[in-house]
Amino acid sequence: MITNFFPRMAYVELLVSYNTKEVLSFLRALPNFKKDFLDSLWFEEKLFKYKDHKIFLDTLWEWLGEKGVNPAHFIENVFSRLVETDYISSRMVLRSYIPFIPRFYNAKDVRRLNLEVIPENNSYLKNAKVIFNEREEGLRTDYLLFREEAGREIASHYMPWIETYVRYSPVFLTTPPYELIQSISYQNNALDLLMEHDLTAQVEADELIVDGKVVGKKVAFGEILEKNGISWENDQEKESICIRVDENVMKPYTGTLILKAGAVYNAPLSILKISYEAGVQHPDPLANMMSSLVRQEFEVWKPIQKAHEALLNEINESIEIVYYKKDDSIALNNRHLMRNVPARILRNVIKEYLKTGREEFENREFKRDPDICVDSLRPNFESRLNRVLEHSKRVSEHFEFERHRRGGFRFIPHSRIVFKEED
C-alpha cells in the first residue's frame, strides 16, 4: 500500500482548475473508478494499492495530454501553490515534521536538514538515503537515492512527481525551493514506457531505436555512478545494463514527454541530483504552516470543499440519516431504521466517518462509552453490534458493516451521507 499524497494533491488541483464535468470525465476514464473512490482521494493519508496508485497517475498523465495540457506543467502548478502552503493540508505536513521540530529550529542550514529527513518522513520514498557532498563556493550538490522493490507496479510517470515534490519541499519550512533538481536514473523500463504509448521501439546493437531513429544506447550503471562521483559497493548493480536516453522522446500529437534526454532508464535504483545554495536559515521554519492552519479551516478550503461536494452529488446518490435524540432512534430517508443502543452505535460510526474518513473501528472504543455499554464489566457489545448489522442489511445498497477480524469491524459506505441530529 502507498499513501494517497500525490493523487490527493492532483485531485485538489483538478478541483481548483477544472469544472465538475471535466473532473468527472477524468474520473470515469479510470478503469478502477467506483462511487466510493473519491473518499480515497479526499481524506488525508488514505492508502492506495500500488496498482491503483499507478493507474491514477498514469491515467491523469494521458488525460492531460489529450486535453493539450503539458502534464509537467500541471505538476508544477500543483506544487508551486505550496508557496502559499494553503493547497495542501498544513495539519498533515506539520504532523510529519513533529519528530524533527527541535532540529529545524537549531539548524544552520534548514534546506540541508530538510533533505536529510526526507527519507524518514515520507512513506512514498522506499529504501531512500541521501549522499551529501562538501559545499563548493557556497553551493551544495547532493543526491537522493531510492528504490521500489521488485514486482511493485511503479507509475510510468512517477518521477516528475518526486522531482517536483523534493524541489518544493523546503517551502514547507519557510525557505526557498531547491534551485535545481535533475533525475539521473529511473527504475522504469524504457521499452515498456514506449510500448504504453504505442511507439515502435527496439534495442539493436546496443542502441535504443524509436520509430527508426536512434535516441539512446546501452550503458553500465557503474558509468553513471562514476560520472556523478557516487561510490558504490554493489558490483552486481554497477555492472547492470541500463538505457541512457540522448534525445527527448515525445508522444506524437499530444507532445507528452515519455523519455527524458540525459536520464538513464532500466536502472536498479532511482537517483535525484539536488543543487542548491548552502547555509539558508530561517528563525521560525514552521511559521507559514502554523499560520495557515487557521486560514485553511475558514477560507482556503471552503471553495475546494464546495467543488468536491458538487462532484459527489454528480456521482453518488445522497442519503439523509437523522438521529432523533427524543426517542433515541435513527431514520434513513425519513424511514425508521433502528433505535436505542444500535442507533447510538450507528450514530457514532457515521459521525466519525464524516469527520475523519475512518472506516475501521475497534470494539473496545465502544465498550468504554457509557452511552453504549452501561455495565463496563459486562458490556455485551457484540450482541448490540449484531443488531446493528441485522438492521443494516435492509439498506445494504447505501452502507454495510463487515466483521472482518476479531475485535473490530469495518463500515462500508456506498452512498454520500448527509447526517444530522434533531431533538
Sequence and secondary structure as in RCSB ss.txt:
>XXXX:A:sequence
MITNFFPRMAYVELLVSYNTKEVLSFLRALPNFKKDFLDSLWFEEKLFKYKDHKIFLDTLWEWLGEKGVNPAHFI
ENVFSRLVETDYISSRMVLRSYIPFIPRFYNAKDVRRLNLEVIPENNSYLKNAKVIFNEREEGLRTDYLLFREEA
GREIASHYMPWIETYVRYSPVFLTTPPYELIQSISYQNNALDLLMEHDLTAQVEADELIVDGKVVGKKVAFGEIL
EKNGISWENDQEKESICIRVDENVMKPYTGTLILKAGAVYNAPLSILKISYEAGVQHPDPLANMMSSLVRQEFEV
WKPIQKAHEALLNEINESIEIVYYKKDDSIALNNRHLMRNVPARILRNVIKEYLKTGREEFENREFKRDPDICVD
SLRPNFESRLNRVLEHSKRVSEHFEFERHRRGGFRFIPHSRIVFKEED
>XXXX:A:secstr
 EESHHHHHHHHHHHHHS HHHHHHHHHH TT  TTHHHHHHSTT EE HHHHHHHHHHHHHHHHHTT  HHHHH
HHHHHGGGTT SS HHHHHHHHGGGHHHHHT S HHHHHHHHTTTS TTSTT EEE    BTTEEEEEEEE   T
T    TT HHHHHHHHHHGGGGGTS   SEEEEEE  S HHHHHHHTT  EEEETTEEEETTEEEEEEEEHHHHH
HHTT     HHHHH EEEEE S EE TTT  EEE TT EES SSEEEEEEEES    S TTHHHHHHHHHIIIII
HHHHHHHHHHHHHHHS EEEEEEETTTTEEEETTEEEEEHHHHHHHHHHHHHHHHH   EEEHHHHHT TTT S 
SSS  HHHHHHHHHHHHGGGTTTEEEEEEETTEEEEEE SEEEEEEE 
